[in-house]
C-alpha cells in the first residue's frame, strides 16, 4: 500500500479517497450535495422508504443508504454502469477485506513479538 508498492494505486482508488472524502473530510467537499442531486434527477429517484421497528436492527432510513451508495459507487469509485455495479463493488470490497485481514495479522504478530521480547523477560 506504500508509494511505489504494487497495490498502491488500487489502495488509493478504493480506500484513500473513501477515507478522505466520506469519513473524515466530508465537510470540505460537495460529494453529498452531488449525490442528492444525482438521485433527485434519476427517473426512479423521487421516493424512499423508512422502516420502523421496535428492534433497532430492523430500522432502515433508506435514503441515507442510497446517498452513501451513490457517493461511494458512482462519485468516488466512478462505477457508471449499473449492470456491473454488484460485480465491481464486490471486487473492491474483497480488496478492502484482504487489506483489513493483512493489517490485523500484522497487528497480532507485532503485538505477540513485542510481548515476547519485552514483557515476558
Phi and psi restraints in degrees (range 20) as a CNS / XPLOR table:
assign (resid 1 and name C) (resid 2 and name N)
       (resid 2 and name CA) (resid 2 and name C) 1.0 -74.7 20.0 2
assign (resid 2 and name N) (resid 2 and name CA)
       (resid 2 and name C) (resid 3 and name N) 1.0 155.2 20.0 2
assign (resid 2 and name C) (resid 3 and name N)
       (resid 3 and name CA) (resid 3 and name C) 1.0 -51.5 20.0 2
assign (resid 3 and name N) (resid 3 and name CA)
       (resid 3 and name C) (resid 4 and name N) 1.0 129.7 20.0 2
assign (resid 3 and name C) (resid 4 and name N)
       (resid 4 and name CA) (resid 4 and name C) 1.0 91.4 20.0 2
assign (resid 4 and name N) (resid 4 and name CA)
       (resid 4 and name C) (resid 5 and name N) 1.0 -13.5 20.0 2
assign (resid 4 and name C) (resid 5 and name N)
       (resid 5 and name CA) (resid 5 and name C) 1.0 -73.1 20.0 2
assign (resid 5 and name N) (resid 5 and name CA)
       (resid 5 and name C) (resid 6 and name N) 1.0 160.9 20.0 2
assign (resid 5 and name C) (resid 6 and name N)
       (resid 6 and name CA) (resid 6 and name C) 1.0 -70.9 20.0 2
assign (resid 6 and name N) (resid 6 and name CA)
       (resid 6 and name C) (resid 7 and name N) 1.0 -18.7 20.0 2
assign (resid 6 and name C) (resid 7 and name N)
       (resid 7 and name CA) (resid 7 and name C) 1.0 -112.3 20.0 2
assign (resid 7 and name N) (resid 7 and name CA)
       (resid 7 and name C) (resid 8 and name N) 1.0 13.6 20.0 2
assign (resid 7 and name C) (resid 8 and name N)
       (resid 8 and name CA) (resid 8 and name C) 1.0 -60.4 20.0 2
assign (resid 8 and name N) (resid 8 and name CA)
       (resid 8 and name C) (resid 9 and name N) 1.0 -47.3 20.0 2
assign (resid 8 and name C) (resid 9 and name N)
       (resid 9 and name CA) (resid 9 and name C) 1.0 -62.3 20.0 2
assign (resid 9 and name N) (resid 9 and name CA)
       (resid 9 and name C) (resid 10 and name N) 1.0 -42.7 20.0 2
assign (resid 9 and name C) (resid 10 and name N)
       (resid 10 and name CA) (resid 10 and name C) 1.0 -64.3 20.0 2
assign (resid 10 and name N) (resid 10 and name CA)
       (resid 10 and name C) (resid 11 and name N) 1.0 -37.2 20.0 2
assign (resid 10 and name C) (resid 11 and name N)
       (resid 11 and name CA) (resid 11 and name C) 1.0 -62.9 20.0 2
assign (resid 11 and name N) (resid 11 and name CA)
       (resid 11 and name C) (resid 12 and name N) 1.0 -46.7 20.0 2
assign (resid 11 and name C) (resid 12 and name N)
       (resid 12 and name CA) (resid 12 and name C) 1.0 -61.0 20.0 2
assign (resid 12 and name N) (resid 12 and name CA)
       (resid 12 and name C) (resid 13 and name N) 1.0 -45.2 20.0 2
assign (resid 12 and name C) (resid 13 and name N)
       (resid 13 and name CA) (resid 13 and name C) 1.0 -65.7 20.0 2
assign (resid 13 and name N) (resid 13 and name CA)
       (resid 13 and name C) (resid 14 and name N) 1.0 -39.2 20.0 2
assign (resid 13 and name C) (resid 14 and name N)
       (resid 14 and name CA) (resid 14 and name C) 1.0 -95.8 20.0 2
assign (resid 14 and name N) (resid 14 and name CA)
       (resid 14 and name C) (resid 15 and name N) 1.0 -31.6 20.0 2
assign (resid 14 and name C) (resid 15 and name N)
       (resid 15 and name CA) (resid 15 and name C) 1.0 -117.5 20.0 2
assign (resid 15 and name N) (resid 15 and name CA)
       (resid 15 and name C) (resid 16 and name N) 1.0 -50.9 20.0 2
assign (resid 15 and name C) (resid 16 and name N)
       (resid 16 and name CA) (resid 16 and name C) 1.0 -57.1 20.0 2
assign (resid 16 and name N) (resid 16 and name CA)
       (resid 16 and name C) (resid 17 and name N) 1.0 -50.4 20.0 2
assign (resid 16 and name C) (resid 17 and name N)
       (resid 17 and name CA) (resid 17 and name C) 1.0 -65.4 20.0 2
assign (resid 17 and name N) (resid 17 and name CA)
       (resid 17 and name C) (resid 18 and name N) 1.0 -38.2 20.0 2
assign (resid 17 and name C) (resid 18 and name N)
       (resid 18 and name CA) (resid 18 and name C) 1.0 -61.4 20.0 2
assign (resid 18 and name N) (resid 18 and name CA)
       (resid 18 and name C) (resid 19 and name N) 1.0 -47.6 20.0 2
assign (resid 18 and name C) (resid 19 and name N)
       (resid 19 and name CA) (resid 19 and name C) 1.0 -61.2 20.0 2
assign (resid 19 and name N) (resid 19 and name CA)
       (resid 19 and name C) (resid 20 and name N) 1.0 -46.9 20.0 2
assign (resid 19 and name C) (resid 20 and name N)
       (resid 20 and name CA) (resid 20 and name C) 1.0 -73.4 20.0 2
assign (resid 20 and name N) (resid 20 and name CA)
       (resid 20 and name C) (resid 21 and name N) 1.0 -37.0 20.0 2
assign (resid 20 and name C) (resid 21 and name N)
       (resid 21 and name CA) (resid 21 and name C) 1.0 -99.6 20.0 2
assign (resid 21 and name N) (resid 21 and name CA)
       (resid 21 and name C) (resid 22 and name N) 1.0 -20.6 20.0 2
assign (resid 21 and name C) (resid 22 and name N)
       (resid 22 and name CA) (resid 22 and name C) 1.0 -109.3 20.0 2
assign (resid 22 and name N) (resid 22 and name CA)
       (resid 22 and name C) (resid 23 and name N) 1.0 -44.9 20.0 2
assign (resid 22 and name C) (resid 23 and name N)
       (resid 23 and name CA) (resid 23 and name C) 1.0 -92.7 20.0 2
assign (resid 23 and name N) (resid 23 and name CA)
       (resid 23 and name C) (resid 24 and name N) 1.0 -31.9 20.0 2
assign (resid 23 and name C) (resid 24 and name N)
       (resid 24 and name CA) (resid 24 and name C) 1.0 -115.1 20.0 2
assign (resid 24 and name N) (resid 24 and name CA)
       (resid 24 and name C) (resid 25 and name N) 1.0 -41.7 20.0 2
assign (resid 24 and name C) (resid 25 and name N)
       (resid 25 and name CA) (resid 25 and name C) 1.0 -116.4 20.0 2
assign (resid 25 and name N) (resid 25 and name CA)
       (resid 25 and name C) (resid 26 and name N) 1.0 33.4 20.0 2
assign (resid 25 and name C) (resid 26 and name N)
       (resid 26 and name CA) (resid 26 and name C) 1.0 -64.5 20.0 2
assign (resid 26 and name N) (resid 26 and name CA)
       (resid 26 and name C) (resid 27 and name N) 1.0 -23.8 20.0 2
assign (resid 26 and name C) (resid 27 and name N)
       (resid 27 and name CA) (resid 27 and name C) 1.0 -73.7 20.0 2
assign (resid 27 and name N) (resid 27 and name CA)
       (resid 27 and name C) (resid 28 and name N) 1.0 -15.5 20.0 2
assign (resid 27 and name C) (resid 28 and name N)
       (resid 28 and name CA) (resid 28 and name C) 1.0 -87.5 20.0 2
assign (resid 28 and name N) (resid 28 and name CA)
       (resid 28 and name C) (resid 29 and name N) 1.0 -5.3 20.0 2
assign (resid 28 and name C) (resid 29 and name N)
       (resid 29 and name CA) (resid 29 and name C) 1.0 -132.9 20.0 2
assign (resid 29 and name N) (resid 29 and name CA)
       (resid 29 and name C) (resid 30 and name N) 1.0 175.9 20.0 2
assign (resid 29 and name C) (resid 30 and name N)
       (resid 30 and name CA) (resid 30 and name C) 1.0 -114.6 20.0 2
assign (resid 30 and name N) (resid 30 and name CA)
       (resid 30 and name C) (resid 31 and name N) 1.0 27.8 20.0 2
assign (resid 30 and name C) (resid 31 and name N)
       (resid 31 and name CA) (resid 31 and name C) 1.0 -61.0 20.0 2
assign (resid 31 and name N) (resid 31 and name CA)
       (resid 31 and name C) (resid 32 and name N) 1.0 -41.7 20.0 2
assign (resid 31 and name C) (resid 32 and name N)
       (resid 32 and name CA) (resid 32 and name C) 1.0 -68.9 20.0 2
assign (resid 32 and name N) (resid 32 and name CA)
       (resid 32 and name C) (resid 33 and name N) 1.0 -37.2 20.0 2
assign (resid 32 and name C) (resid 33 and name N)
       (resid 33 and name CA) (resid 33 and name C) 1.0 -62.1 20.0 2
assign (resid 33 and name N) (resid 33 and name CA)
       (resid 33 and name C) (resid 34 and name N) 1.0 -43.4 20.0 2
assign (resid 33 and name C) (resid 34 and name N)
       (resid 34 and name CA) (resid 34 and name C) 1.0 -63.1 20.0 2
assign (resid 34 and name N) (resid 34 and name CA)
       (resid 34 and name C) (resid 35 and name N) 1.0 -40.4 20.0 2
assign (resid 34 and name C) (resid 35 and name N)
       (resid 35 and name CA) (resid 35 and name C) 1.0 -64.8 20.0 2
assign (resid 35 and name N) (resid 35 and name CA)
       (resid 35 and name C) (resid 36 and name N) 1.0 -41.8 20.0 2
assign (resid 35 and name C) (resid 36 and name N)
       (resid 36 and name CA) (resid 36 and name C) 1.0 -64.9 20.0 2
assign (resid 36 and name N) (resid 36 and name CA)
       (resid 36 and name C) (resid 37 and name N) 1.0 -42.9 20.0 2
assign (resid 36 and name C) (resid 37 and name N)
       (resid 37 and name CA) (resid 37 and name C) 1.0 -64.1 20.0 2
assign (resid 37 and name N) (resid 37 and name CA)
       (resid 37 and name C) (resid 38 and name N) 1.0 -43.8 20.0 2
assign (resid 37 and name C) (resid 38 and name N)
       (resid 38 and name CA) (resid 38 and name C) 1.0 -56.6 20.0 2
assign (resid 38 and name N) (resid 38 and name CA)
       (resid 38 and name C) (resid 39 and name N) 1.0 -47.9 20.0 2
assign (resid 38 and name C) (resid 39 and name N)
       (resid 39 and name CA) (resid 39 and name C) 1.0 -66.2 20.0 2
assign (resid 39 and name N) (resid 39 and name CA)
       (resid 39 and name C) (resid 40 and name N) 1.0 -41.4 20.0 2
assign (resid 39 and name C) (resid 40 and name N)
       (resid 40 and name CA) (resid 40 and name C) 1.0 -64.4 20.0 2
assign (resid 40 and name N) (resid 40 and name CA)
       (resid 40 and name C) (resid 41 and name N) 1.0 -29.0 20.0 2
assign (resid 40 and name C) (resid 41 and name N)
       (resid 41 and name CA) (resid 41 and name C) 1.0 -93.6 20.0 2
assign (resid 41 and name N) (resid 41 and name CA)
       (resid 41 and name C) (resid 42 and name N) 1.0 -0.9 20.0 2
assign (resid 41 and name C) (resid 42 and name N)
       (resid 42 and name CA) (resid 42 and name C) 1.0 -78.3 20.0 2
assign (resid 42 and name N) (resid 42 and name CA)
       (resid 42 and name C) (resid 43 and name N) 1.0 151.7 20.0 2
assign (resid 42 and name C) (resid 43 and name N)
       (resid 43 and name CA) (resid 43 and name C) 1.0 -58.2 20.0 2
assign (resid 43 and name N) (resid 43 and name CA)
       (resid 43 and name C) (resid 44 and name N) 1.0 -41.3 20.0 2
assign (resid 43 and name C) (resid 44 and name N)
       (resid 44 and name CA) (resid 44 and name C) 1.0 -101.2 20.0 2
assign (resid 44 and name N) (resid 44 and name CA)
       (resid 44 and name C) (resid 45 and name N) 1.0 24.7 20.0 2
assign (resid 44 and name C) (resid 45 and name N)
       (resid 45 and name CA) (resid 45 and name C) 1.0 -100.0 20.0 2
assign (resid 45 and name N) (resid 45 and name CA)
       (resid 45 and name C) (resid 46 and name N) 1.0 17.9 20.0 2
assign (resid 45 and name C) (resid 46 and name N)
       (resid 46 and name CA) (resid 46 and name C) 1.0 -94.2 20.0 2
assign (resid 46 and name N) (resid 46 and name CA)
       (resid 46 and name C) (resid 47 and name N) 1.0 -28.4 20.0 2
assign (resid 46 and name C) (resid 47 and name N)
       (resid 47 and name CA) (resid 47 and name C) 1.0 -119.1 20.0 2
assign (resid 47 and name N) (resid 47 and name CA)
       (resid 47 and name C) (resid 48 and name N) 1.0 143.4 20.0 2
assign (resid 47 and name C) (resid 48 and name N)
       (resid 48 and name CA) (resid 48 and name C) 1.0 -138.3 20.0 2
assign (resid 48 and name N) (resid 48 and name CA)
       (resid 48 and name C) (resid 49 and name N) 1.0 160.7 20.0 2
assign (resid 48 and name C) (resid 49 and name N)
       (resid 49 and name CA) (resid 49 and name C) 1.0 -115.4 20.0 2
assign (resid 49 and name N) (resid 49 and name CA)
       (resid 49 and name C) (resid 50 and name N) 1.0 159.3 20.0 2
assign (resid 49 and name C) (resid 50 and name N)
       (resid 50 and name CA) (resid 50 and name C) 1.0 -124.4 20.0 2
assign (resid 50 and name N) (resid 50 and name CA)
       (resid 50 and name C) (resid 51 and name N) 1.0 129.9 20.0 2
assign (resid 50 and name C) (resid 51 and name N)
       (resid 51 and name CA) (resid 51 and name C) 1.0 -105.6 20.0 2
assign (resid 51 and name N) (resid 51 and name CA)
       (resid 51 and name C) (resid 52 and name N) 1.0 123.0 20.0 2
assign (resid 51 and name C) (resid 52 and name N)
       (resid 52 and name CA) (resid 52 and name C) 1.0 -108.1 20.0 2
assign (resid 52 and name N) (resid 52 and name CA)
       (resid 52 and name C) (resid 53 and name N) 1.0 139.6 20.0 2
assign (resid 52 and name C) (resid 53 and name N)
       (resid 53 and name CA) (resid 53 and name C) 1.0 -151.6 20.0 2
assign (resid 53 and name N) (resid 53 and name CA)
       (resid 53 and name C) (resid 54 and name N) 1.0 156.9 20.0 2
assign (resid 53 and name C) (resid 54 and name N)
       (resid 54 and name CA) (resid 54 and name C) 1.0 -71.5 20.0 2
assign (resid 54 and name N) (resid 54 and name CA)
       (resid 54 and name C) (resid 55 and name N) 1.0 -20.3 20.0 2
assign (resid 54 and name C) (resid 55 and name N)
       (resid 55 and name CA) (resid 55 and name C) 1.0 -103.9 20.0 2
assign (resid 55 and name N) (resid 55 and name CA)
       (resid 55 and name C) (resid 56 and name N) 1.0 116.5 20.0 2
assign (resid 55 and name C) (resid 56 and name N)
       (resid 56 and name CA) (resid 56 and name C) 1.0 -57.4 20.0 2
assign (resid 56 and name N) (resid 56 and name CA)
       (resid 56 and name C) (resid 57 and name N) 1.0 -26.3 20.0 2
assign (resid 56 and name C) (resid 57 and name N)
       (resid 57 and name CA) (resid 57 and name C) 1.0 -65.2 20.0 2
assign (resid 57 and name N) (resid 57 and name CA)
       (resid 57 and name C) (resid 58 and name N) 1.0 -19.5 20.0 2
assign (resid 57 and name C) (resid 58 and name N)
       (resid 58 and name CA) (resid 58 and name C) 1.0 -105.8 20.0 2
assign (resid 58 and name N) (resid 58 and name CA)
       (resid 58 and name C) (resid 59 and name N) 1.0 2.6 20.0 2
assign (resid 58 and name C) (resid 59 and name N)
       (resid 59 and name CA) (resid 59 and name C) 1.0 -79.6 20.0 2
assign (resid 59 and name N) (resid 59 and name CA)
       (resid 59 and name C) (resid 60 and name N) 1.0 137.6 20.0 2
assign (resid 59 and name C) (resid 60 and name N)
       (resid 60 and name CA) (resid 60 and name C) 1.0 -137.7 20.0 2
assign (resid 60 and name N) (resid 60 and name CA)
       (resid 60 and name C) (resid 61 and name N) 1.0 134.9 20.0 2
assign (resid 60 and name C) (resid 61 and name N)
       (resid 61 and name CA) (resid 61 and name C) 1.0 -113.9 20.0 2
assign (resid 61 and name N) (resid 61 and name CA)
       (resid 61 and name C) (resid 62 and name N) 1.0 83.8 20.0 2
assign (resid 61 and name C) (resid 62 and name N)
       (resid 62 and name CA) (resid 62 and name C) 1.0 -58.6 20.0 2
assign (resid 62 and name N) (resid 62 and name CA)
       (resid 62 and name C) (resid 63 and name N) 1.0 -32.6 20.0 2
assign (resid 62 and name C) (resid 63 and name N)
       (resid 63 and name CA) (resid 63 and name C) 1.0 -62.1 20.0 2
assign (resid 63 and name N) (resid 63 and name CA)
       (resid 63 and name C) (resid 64 and name N) 1.0 -36.4 20.0 2
assign (resid 63 and name C) (resid 64 and name N)
       (resid 64 and name CA) (resid 64 and name C) 1.0 -64.4 20.0 2
assign (resid 64 and name N) (resid 64 and name CA)
       (resid 64 and name C) (resid 65 and name N) 1.0 -42.7 20.0 2
assign (resid 64 and name C) (resid 65 and name N)
       (resid 65 and name CA) (resid 65 and name C) 1.0 -61.0 20.0 2
assign (resid 65 and name N) (resid 65 and name CA)
       (resid 65 and name C) (resid 66 and name N) 1.0 -43.3 20.0 2
assign (resid 65 and name C) (resid 66 and name N)
       (resid 66 and name CA) (resid 66 and name C) 1.0 -64.4 20.0 2
assign (resid 66 and name N) (resid 66 and name CA)
       (resid 66 and name C) (resid 67 and name N) 1.0 -41.3 20.0 2
assign (resid 66 and name C) (resid 67 and name N)
       (resid 67 and name CA) (resid 67 and name C) 1.0 -65.4 20.0 2
assign (resid 67 and name N) (resid 67 and name CA)
       (resid 67 and name C) (resid 68 and name N) 1.0 -42.1 20.0 2
assign (resid 67 and name C) (resid 68 and name N)
       (resid 68 and name CA) (resid 68 and name C) 1.0 -65.0 20.0 2
assign (resid 68 and name N) (resid 68 and name CA)
       (resid 68 and name C) (resid 69 and name N) 1.0 -42.8 20.0 2
assign (resid 68 and name C) (resid 69 and name N)
       (resid 69 and name CA) (resid 69 and name C) 1.0 -58.4 20.0 2
assign (resid 69 and name N) (resid 69 and name CA)
       (resid 69 and name C) (resid 70 and name N) 1.0 -46.6 20.0 2
assign (resid 69 and name C) (resid 70 and name N)
       (resid 70 and name CA) (resid 70 and name C) 1.0 -63.3 20.0 2
assign (resid 70 and name N) (resid 70 and name CA)
       (resid 70 and name C) (resid 71 and name N) 1.0 -45.1 20.0 2
assign (resid 70 and name C) (resid 71 and name N)
       (resid 71 and name CA) (resid 71 and name C) 1.0 -60.1 20.0 2
assign (resid 71 and name N) (resid 71 and name CA)
       (resid 71 and name C) (resid 72 and name N) 1.0 -49.1 20.0 2
assign (resid 71 and name C) (resid 72 and name N)
       (resid 72 and name CA) (resid 72 and name C) 1.0 -75.7 20.0 2
assign (resid 72 and name N) (resid 72 and name CA)
       (resid 72 and name C) (resid 73 and name N) 1.0 -54.3 20.0 2
assign (resid 72 and name C) (resid 73 and name N)
       (resid 73 and name CA) (resid 73 and name C) 1.0 -72.8 20.0 2
assign (resid 73 and name N) (resid 73 and name CA)
       (resid 73 and name C) (resid 74 and name N) 1.0 -46.3 20.0 2
assign (resid 73 and name C) (resid 74 and name N)
       (resid 74 and name CA) (resid 74 and name C) 1.0 -90.2 20.0 2
assign (resid 74 and name N) (resid 74 and name CA)
       (resid 74 and name C) (resid 75 and name N) 1.0 -43.5 20.0 2
assign (resid 74 and name C) (resid 75 and name N)
       (resid 75 and name CA) (resid 75 and name C) 1.0 -86.5 20.0 2
assign (resid 75 and name N) (resid 75 and name CA)
       (resid 75 and name C) (resid 76 and name N) 1.0 -40.3 20.0 2
assign (resid 75 and name C) (resid 76 and name N)
       (resid 76 and name CA) (resid 76 and name C) 1.0 -88.8 20.0 2
assign (resid 76 and name N) (resid 76 and name CA)
       (resid 76 and name C) (resid 77 and name N) 1.0 -49.1 20.0 2
assign (resid 76 and name C) (resid 77 and name N)
       (resid 77 and name CA) (resid 77 and name C) 1.0 -87.4 20.0 2
assign (resid 77 and name N) (resid 77 and name CA)
       (resid 77 and name C) (resid 78 and name N) 1.0 -7.8 20.0 2
assign (resid 77 and name C) (resid 78 and name N)
       (resid 78 and name CA) (resid 78 and name C) 1.0 59.4 20.0 2
assign (resid 78 and name N) (resid 78 and name CA)
       (resid 78 and name C) (resid 79 and name N) 1.0 36.2 20.0 2
assign (resid 78 and name C) (resid 79 and name N)
       (resid 79 and name CA) (resid 79 and name C) 1.0 -84.6 20.0 2
assign (resid 79 and name N) (resid 79 and name CA)
       (resid 79 and name C) (resid 80 and name N) 1.0 108.3 20.0 2
assign (resid 79 and name C) (resid 80 and name N)
       (resid 80 and name CA) (resid 80 and name C) 1.0 -101.2 20.0 2
assign (resid 80 and name N) (resid 80 and name CA)
       (resid 80 and name C) (resid 81 and name N) 1.0 -22.2 20.0 2
assign (resid 80 and name C) (resid 81 and name N)
       (resid 81 and name CA) (resid 81 and name C) 1.0 -92.4 20.0 2
assign (resid 81 and name N) (resid 81 and name CA)
       (resid 81 and name C) (resid 82 and name N) 1.0 105.3 20.0 2
assign (resid 81 and name C) (resid 82 and name N)
       (resid 82 and name CA) (resid 82 and name C) 1.0 -60.3 20.0 2
assign (resid 82 and name N) (resid 82 and name CA)
       (resid 82 and name C) (resid 83 and name N) 1.0 -26.6 20.0 2
assign (resid 82 and name C) (resid 83 and name N)
       (resid 83 and name CA) (resid 83 and name C) 1.0 -69.3 20.0 2
assign (resid 83 and name N) (resid 83 and name CA)
       (resid 83 and name C) (resid 84 and name N) 1.0 -21.0 20.0 2
assign (resid 83 and name C) (resid 84 and name N)
       (resid 84 and name CA) (resid 84 and name C) 1.0 -106.4 20.0 2
assign (resid 84 and name N) (resid 84 and name CA)
       (resid 84 and name C) (resid 85 and name N) 1.0 6.2 20.0 2
assign (resid 84 and name C) (resid 85 and name N)
       (resid 85 and name CA) (resid 85 and name C) 1.0 -57.8 20.0 2
assign (resid 85 and name N) (resid 85 and name CA)
       (resid 85 and name C) (resid 86 and name N) 1.0 -50.8 20.0 2
assign (resid 85 and name C) (resid 86 and name N)
       (resid 86 and name CA) (resid 86 and name C) 1.0 -64.4 20.0 2
assign (resid 86 and name N) (resid 86 and name CA)
       (resid 86 and name C) (resid 87 and name N) 1.0 -44.4 20.0 2
assign (resid 86 and name C) (resid 87 and name N)
       (resid 87 and name CA) (resid 87 and name C) 1.0 -61.0 20.0 2
assign (resid 87 and name N) (resid 87 and name CA)
       (resid 87 and name C) (resid 88 and name N) 1.0 -44.6 20.0 2
assign (resid 87 and name C) (resid 88 and name N)
       (resid 88 and name CA) (resid 88 and name C) 1.0 -71.5 20.0 2
assign (resid 88 and name N) (resid 88 and name CA)
       (resid 88 and name C) (resid 89 and name N) 1.0 -40.8 20.0 2
assign (resid 88 and name C) (resid 89 and name N)
       (resid 89 and name CA) (resid 89 and name C) 1.0 -67.3 20.0 2
assign (resid 89 and name N) (resid 89 and name CA)
       (resid 89 and name C) (resid 90 and name N) 1.0 -36.6 20.0 2
assign (resid 89 and name C) (resid 90 and name N)
       (resid 90 and name CA) (resid 90 and name C) 1.0 -61.4 20.0 2
assign (resid 90 and name N) (resid 90 and name CA)
       (resid 90 and name C) (resid 91 and name N) 1.0 -42.1 20.0 2
assign (resid 90 and name C) (resid 91 and name N)
       (resid 91 and name CA) (resid 91 and name C) 1.0 -62.1 20.0 2
assign (resid 91 and name N) (resid 91 and name CA)
       (resid 91 and name C) (resid 92 and name N) 1.0 -44.4 20.0 2
assign (resid 91 and name C) (resid 92 and name N)
       (resid 92 and name CA) (resid 92 and name C) 1.0 -70.5 20.0 2
assign (resid 92 and name N) (resid 92 and name CA)
       (resid 92 and name C) (resid 93 and name N) 1.0 -37.8 20.0 2
assign (resid 92 and name C) (resid 93 and name N)
       (resid 93 and name CA) (resid 93 and name C) 1.0 -63.7 20.0 2
assign (resid 93 and name N) (resid 93 and name CA)
       (resid 93 and name C) (resid 94 and name N) 1.0 -39.4 20.0 2
assign (resid 93 and name C) (resid 94 and name N)
       (resid 94 and name CA) (resid 94 and name C) 1.0 -63.1 20.0 2
assign (resid 94 and name N) (resid 94 and name CA)
       (resid 94 and name C) (resid 95 and name N) 1.0 -41.3 20.0 2
assign (resid 94 and name C) (resid 95 and name N)
       (resid 95 and name CA) (resid 95 and name C) 1.0 -58.8 20.0 2
assign (resid 95 and name N) (resid 95 and name CA)
       (resid 95 and name C) (resid 96 and name N) 1.0 -47.0 20.0 2
assign (resid 95 and name C) (resid 96 and name N)
       (resid 96 and name CA) (resid 96 and name C) 1.0 -65.1 20.0 2
assign (resid 96 and name N) (resid 96 and name CA)
       (resid 96 and name C) (resid 97 and name N) 1.0 -39.2 20.0 2
assign (resid 96 and name C) (resid 97 and name N)
       (resid 97 and name CA) (resid 97 and name C) 1.0 -60.8 20.0 2
assign (resid 97 and name N) (resid 97 and name CA)
       (resid 97 and name C) (resid 98 and name N) 1.0 -47.3 20.0 2
assign (resid 97 and name C) (resid 98 and name N)
       (resid 98 and name CA) (resid 98 and name C) 1.0 -62.5 20.0 2
assign (resid 98 and name N) (resid 98 and name CA)
       (resid 98 and name C) (resid 99 and name N) 1.0 -38.2 20.0 2
assign (resid 98 and name C) (resid 99 and name N)
       (resid 99 and name CA) (resid 99 and name C) 1.0 -63.4 20.0 2
assign (resid 99 and name N) (resid 99 and name CA)
       (resid 99 and name C) (resid 100 and name N) 1.0 -46.5 20.0 2
assign (resid 99 and name C) (resid 100 and name N)
       (resid 100 and name CA) (resid 100 and name C) 1.0 -62.5 20.0 2
assign (resid 100 and name N) (resid 100 and name CA)
       (resid 100 and name C) (resid 101 and name N) 1.0 -42.8 20.0 2
assign (resid 100 and name C) (resid 101 and name N)
       (resid 101 and name CA) (resid 101 and name C) 1.0 -62.0 20.0 2
assign (resid 101 and name N) (resid 101 and name CA)
       (resid 101 and name C) (resid 102 and name N) 1.0 -43.7 20.0 2
assign (resid 101 and name C) (resid 102 and name N)
       (resid 102 and name CA) (resid 102 and name C) 1.0 -63.2 20.0 2
assign (resid 102 and name N) (resid 102 and name CA)
       (resid 102 and name C) (resid 103 and name N) 1.0 -40.9 20.0 2
assign (resid 102 and name C) (resid 103 and name N)
       (resid 103 and name CA) (resid 103 and name C) 1.0 -65.4 20.0 2
assign (resid 103 and name N) (resid 103 and name CA)
       (resid 103 and name C) (resid 104 and name N) 1.0 -43.9 20.0 2
assign (resid 103 and name C) (resid 104 and name N)
       (resid 104 and name CA) (resid 104 and name C) 1.0 -65.0 20.0 2
assign (resid 104 and name N) (resid 104 and name CA)
       (resid 104 and name C) (resid 105 and name N) 1.0 -39.6 20.0 2
assign (resid 104 and name C) (resid 105 and name N)
       (resid 105 and name CA) (resid 105 and name C) 1.0 -62.5 20.0 2
assign (resid 105 and name N) (resid 105 and name CA)
       (resid 105 and name C) (resid 106 and name N) 1.0 -42.7 20.0 2
assign (resid 105 and name C) (resid 106 and name N)
       (resid 106 and name CA) (resid 106 and name C) 1.0 -60.3 20.0 2
assign (resid 106 and name N) (resid 106 and name CA)
       (resid 106 and name C) (resid 107 and name N) 1.0 -47.4 20.0 2
assign (resid 106 and name C) (resid 107 and name N)
       (resid 107 and name CA) (resid 107 and name C) 1.0 -60.9 20.0 2
assign (resid 107 and name N) (resid 107 and name CA)
       (resid 107 and name C) (resid 108 and name N) 1.0 -43.1 20.0 2
assign (resid 107 and name C) (resid 108 and name N)
       (resid 108 and name CA) (resid 108 and name C) 1.0 -63.0 20.0 2
assign (resid 108 and name N) (resid 108 and name CA)
       (resid 108 and name C) (resid 109 and name N) 1.0 -46.0 20.0 2
assign (resid 108 and name C) (resid 109 and name N)
       (resid 109 and name CA) (resid 109 and name C) 1.0 -64.7 20.0 2
assign (resid 109 and name N) (resid 109 and name CA)
       (resid 109 and name C) (resid 110 and name N) 1.0 -42.8 20.0 2
assign (resid 109 and name C) (resid 110 and name N)
       (resid 110 and name CA) (resid 110 and name C) 1.0 -61.4 20.0 2
assign (resid 110 and name N) (resid 110 and name CA)
       (resid 110 and name C) (resid 111 and name N) 1.0 -46.8 20.0 2
assign (resid 110 and name C) (resid 111 and name N)
       (resid 111 and name CA) (resid 111 and name C) 1.0 -62.3 20.0 2
assign (resid 111 and name N) (resid 111 and name CA)
       (resid 111 and name C) (resid 112 and name N) 1.0 -46.0 20.0 2
assign (resid 111 and name C) (resid 112 and name N)
       (resid 112 and name CA) (resid 112 and name C) 1.0 -59.2 20.0 2
assign (resid 112 and name N) (resid 112 and name CA)
       (resid 112 and name C) (resid 113 and name N) 1.0 -46.4 20.0 2
assign (resid 112 and name C) (resid 113 and name N)
       (resid 113 and name CA) (resid 113 and name C) 1.0 -64.5 20.0 2
assign (resid 113 and name N) (resid 113 and name CA)
       (resid 113 and name C) (resid 114 and name N) 1.0 -40.1 20.0 2
assign (resid 113 and name C) (resid 114 and name N)
       (resid 114 and name CA) (resid 114 and name C) 1.0 -63.2 20.0 2
assign (resid 114 and name N) (resid 114 and name CA)
       (resid 114 and name C) (resid 115 and name N) 1.0 -46.6 20.0 2
assign (resid 114 and name C) (resid 115 and name N)
       (resid 115 and name CA) (resid 115 and name C) 1.0 -62.8 20.0 2
assign (resid 115 and name N) (resid 115 and name CA)
       (resid 115 and name C) (resid 116 and name N) 1.0 -44.3 20.0 2
assign (resid 115 and name C) (resid 116 and name N)
       (resid 116 and name CA) (resid 116 and name C) 1.0 -61.8 20.0 2
assign (resid 116 and name N) (resid 116 and name CA)
       (resid 116 and name C) (resid 117 and name N) 1.0 -42.4 20.0 2
assign (resid 116 and name C) (resid 117 and name N)
       (resid 117 and name CA) (resid 117 and name C) 1.0 -82.9 20.0 2
assign (resid 117 and name N) (resid 117 and name CA)
       (resid 117 and name C) (resid 118 and name N) 1.0 -21.9 20.0 2
assign (resid 117 and name C) (resid 118 and name N)
       (resid 118 and name CA) (resid 118 and name C) 1.0 -120.7 20.0 2
assign (resid 118 and name N) (resid 118 and name CA)
       (resid 118 and name C) (resid 119 and name N) 1.0 -33.2 20.0 2
assign (resid 118 and name C) (resid 119 and name N)
       (resid 119 and name CA) (resid 119 and name C) 1.0 -101.2 20.0 2
assign (resid 119 and name N) (resid 119 and name CA)
       (resid 119 and name C) (resid 120 and name N) 1.0 -17.4 20.0 2
assign (resid 119 and name C) (resid 120 and name N)
       (resid 120 and name CA) (resid 120 and name C) 1.0 -97.1 20.0 2
assign (resid 120 and name N) (resid 120 and name CA)
       (resid 120 and name C) (resid 121 and name N) 1.0 12.0 20.0 2
